[in-house]
Amino acid sequence: MDRLEQIVGRLPEAERVDIEAWDGEPTFRVGGKNFVFASPDATAISVKLSKDEAAALVATDPQAVPTSYGMGRHGWVSITLDGRPTRERWREVEEWVRTSYTLIAPKRLARQVLGQDQPTP
């Protein structure tokens, strides 16, 4: 969970909200909207991706499935992080979290993150 919180902590105005009705399951929000759902120990996360990216991830990663509750048809993907994820896996997680954030965040905040992701000439 510490690693996930570090990733989210670099995103403007992101906050953690634990949902008591879901046994304290952590979510991460921006502008009052969830962009990451996580298991309490962060061994599973759900993020929003574009529909094409979500479909590609589910097709190529055995640890990824469409999120339940009908959210999968809107680009939400649930990913299991077994054991000790590698550095490469954490890079993927960060990319997915940042993508989810930019799809959910208000445009002014999403532009800040997208601007950080652009290579400098």
Disulfide bonds with the S-S distance in Angstrom:
none
